[in-house]
């Protein structure tokens, strides 16, 4: 199955660079570590959502959409990159964001406005709302917005937060093929791919790509940034089943292929940890590469911890996926973190 042949709109600059982190490797006295630079994929500050949006926005074009509706947090990387990609294709963009409108727009929200999102709607639930209740409120607001736009003559296309699981899986399975091809040129093969895992589309795609292109020999390690490993495991299992049905795959991808660590989340999603801050500073000062505070910073903290605990052999080849999100460093709360 060559997923790369499935129809999508080309928005990014792929393949993205693969760079060896020799200074970090020496500092940690660990395995060979490479970084896959999906933060450099060429649009709107970059990030992992672009691979997924290529499939989602192709679907929007096929449905003759005139506007895109999507949801996310106030500091959402997804809404920022969706707005940038929609601009490229001539769509209007409408955002439904979780939380109160801040007095001053910083980070990703500043970029949403700079990119010219047509409307930004804020949804603030009760203080005791859980994650599922808040997601339902966002979806309800998005559905009402979709109805209102249709009454005004628009043809909106709705993209859920993080994109549909199928689009994430399609986008990131081909990323594995890129990594394999790039390492093969160096006479190497990836033993591990490490990624931040939130909505799980990226990790699902990497697991699928390993099964399709590496015969399952590349192990994908997900670093949760928001949920317990059991919860993410169930979500990935369900997404893999949906993707297998969509692609009519004959090979079975078992739950033993799913590895998630939930030790590096900290207090909550988006809340800084000391280990995250140290990881970002270490990579910046050893390699000149900037990570973000919500996803890659915590994922790198996890990778560093696993290296120091002896999780890898010295001759292992470990690829860390840079999923972007650096604009989050300039959100008000994170600015304070890094000035302390």
Secondary structure, DSSP 8 states (H G I E B T S, - for coil): --GGGS-----S-SS--EEE-HHHHHHHT-SEEEEEEGGGSSSTT-BTHHHHHHHHHHHHHHTT-SEEEEEEETT-HHHHHHHHHHHHHT-EEEEEEES---SS--HHHHHHHHTT-SEEEEE---TT--HHHHHHHHHHHHHHHHHHHHHTT--EEEE-TT--HHHHHHHHHHHHHHHHHHHHTTT---SEEEEEESSSHHHHHHHHHHHHHSTT-SEEEEEESSS-HHHHHHHHHHHHHHHHHHHT--S---GGG-EEE-SS-TTSTT---HHHHHHHHHHHHHH-----TTTHHHHHHHHHHHHHTT-S-TT-EEEEEE-B-GGGGGSHHHHHHHH-
